[in-house]
Amino acid sequence: MQSPKDVQVADLRSALELLRNNPGQYIETNELVDPQAELSGVYRYVGAGGTVQRPTQIGPAMMFNRVKGHPDAKVVIGVLASRERVALMLGTQPKRLGFLLQEAVAKAIPPVVIPQQEAVCQEIKRFATDADFDLRKLVPAPTNTPEDAGPYITFGLCYASDPETHESDVTIHRLCVQGKDTLSMWITPGARHIGAFFDKAEKKGQPLPISISIGVDPAIAVGAGFEAPTTPQGFNELSIAGAIRSKPVELVSCLTIDEKAIANAEYIIEGELLPNTRMREDENTNSGKAMPEFPGYTGPAAPAIHVIKVKAVTHRRNPILQTCIGPSEEHVSMAGIPTEASILGMVERAMPGRLLNVYAHAAGGGKYMAVLQFKKSVPSDEGRQRQAALLAFSAFSELKHVILVDEDVDPFDSNDVLWALNTRYQGDIDTVFIPGIRCHPLDPSQTPEYNPALRDRGLSCKVIFDCTVPYHLKEKFQRAKFMEVDPARFAPTLFPKVVE
């Protein structure tokens, strides 16, 4: 297989070139596809995975070369919808991704600004003042299902700065195309730095300049998934991608607003978050629904959502719009791998050498559930596994369930985890309930209607499932031991080299 060293990944196009050269990682079609529900409907079968309605699967990234209504653009989906594929593009092994990002946070390299004439994202320029300007015709944003509030930009890297300190942040938000120069933007209350920036601007009655970069280096997309406390306000997540690539991310000044954007992105949308302005998310459809979100359900349309007034769109020649399906494995990669890194970092600082690995499970969309592989080496380690779980909740506030397993259980193998649940867990003594804790409002079970004990939507009972063997009983829970052999002698096509 070709390695990342053979193709130097620096943007979306070089990442796709790498995938083309690795069998099973990329396909494309010349069949005309409608971005309104059909495109996502196709990829649901091809490779969505995650919490998407079954049947689905983990499959290749897919390029749609002919998109109805957009003759000069292509749409790619599923670039990050496989842990193996993400590892390939970031130059590591799938089970090492959390460690890679943890190390990148510690070795962050700040972004740099390059001259506008060197920025490929501004090869083509369109301004809202142009008579024929229409965001709906310029950007082939898909509608994920027939029920959606409208076309959504699901893979837009939103970049904005604190109006007082000028510290910058990049995050991914739910963006709905509402009109020829209007986007709506969902900001989870109290959970995103850009929300804090906007609150400051709005109190002054000022708009907040914001750029939206679409189609970027996968290292940028994954690095943007970090949240506090790992990356507190003032920490620019683009510096994480810089560390992964050992080279700073290049930014460029926007044309119509006082803000920066990612210089080699496929598309840039420039605009302003308007103060004291809100709109219904489903204003054009009255569907009552937004779009499919990571828990696997279509979220309700927000009755009053933030508004971006678009001032310009720039893009590369023959641009590629990158999109994803909200509940897909792609969300697991973007949200889950930074979650793993955050937990690994916090627990390692508190109790070095005991937490061996973490998997932010696909069943929780990379946010709700984490499996922690913990090693007890001495009698006094008993109980520390539960302390590690508490630290995990602190490292990522939207985490709902933690499953603790021993060092002989593979946290990435759900069958192995469920085996531990069935043979090393007793519900009455190995379950820890932590009620009334803030989690994430998109979980439909986290409502007073579902549980009258909850005082507000978004509160939850967080749970620890301790599936580790008590230290004094470890010798009685030894798995059946098999002879160590070199399987390559007998099945060389399946095992091209000796199992390590």
Stockholm file with secondary structure:
# STOCKHOLM 1.0

chainA/1-500         MQSPKDVQVADLRSALELLRNNPGQYIETNELVDPQAELSGVYRYVGAGGTVQRPTQIGPAMMFNRVKGHPDAKVVIGVLASRERVALMLGTQPKRLGFLLQEAVAKAIPPVVIPQQEAVCQEIKRFATDADFDLRKLVPAPTNTPEDAGPYITFGLCYASDPETHESDVTIHRLCVQGKDTLSMWITPGARHIGAFFDKAEKKGQPLPISISIGVDPAIAVGAGFEAPTTPQGFNELSIAGAIRSKPVELVSCLTIDEKAIANAEYIIEGELLPNTRMREDENTNSGKAMPEFPGYTGPAAPAIHVIKVKAVTHRRNPILQTCIGPSEEHVSMAGIPTEASILGMVERAMPGRLLNVYAHAAGGGKYMAVLQFKKSVPSDEGRQRQAALLAFSAFSELKHVILVDEDVDPFDSNDVLWALNTRYQGDIDTVFIPGIRCHPLDPSQTPEYNPALRDRGLSCKVIFDCTVPYHLKEKFQRAKFMEVDPARFAPTLFPKVVE
#=GR chainA/1-500 SS CCCTTTSCCCSHHHHHHHHHTSTTSEEEECSCBCTBTHHHHHHHHHTCCTTCCSSCCCCCEEEESCBTTBTTCEEEECTTSCHHHHHHHHTSCGGGHHHHHHHHHHTCCCCEECCGGGCGGGSEEEETTSTTCCHHHHSCCCBSSTTSSSCEECSEEEEEECTTTCCEEEEECEEEEEETTEEEEECCTTTCHHHHHHHHHHHTTCCEEEEEEESCCHHHHHHTTCCTTTSCTTCCTHHHHHHHHTSCCEEEECSSSSCEEETTCSEEEEEEEEEEEEECTTTTTCCSEEEECTTSSEEECCSSEEEEEEEEEEECSSCEEEECCTTSHHHIIIIIHHHHHHHHHHHHHHSTTTEEEEEECGGGTTTSEEEEEECCCSGGGTTHHHHHHHHHHHHCTTCCEEEEECTTSCTTCHHHHHHHHHHSCCHHHHEEEEEEEECCTTCTTSSTTTCTTCSSTTEEEEEEEECSCCGGGGGGGCCCCCCCCCGGGTCTTTCSSCCC
#=GC SS_cons         CCCTTTSCCCSHHHHHHHHHTSTTSEEEECSCBCTBTHHHHHHHHHTCCTTCCSSCCCCCEEEESCBTTBTTCEEEECTTSCHHHHHHHHTSCGGGHHHHHHHHHHTCCCCEECCGGGCGGGSEEEETTSTTCCHHHHSCCCBSSTTSSSCEECSEEEEEECTTTCCEEEEECEEEEEETTEEEEECCTTTCHHHHHHHHHHHTTCCEEEEEEESCCHHHHHHTTCCTTTSCTTCCTHHHHHHHHTSCCEEEECSSSSCEEETTCSEEEEEEEEEEEEECTTTTTCCSEEEECTTSSEEECCSSEEEEEEEEEEECSSCEEEECCTTSHHHIIIIIHHHHHHHHHHHHHHSTTTEEEEEECGGGTTTSEEEEEECCCSGGGTTHHHHHHHHHHHHCTTCCEEEEECTTSCTTCHHHHHHHHHHSCCHHHHEEEEEEEECCTTCTTSSTTTCTTCSSTTEEEEEEEECSCCGGGGGGGCCCCCCCCCGGGTCTTTCSSCCC
//
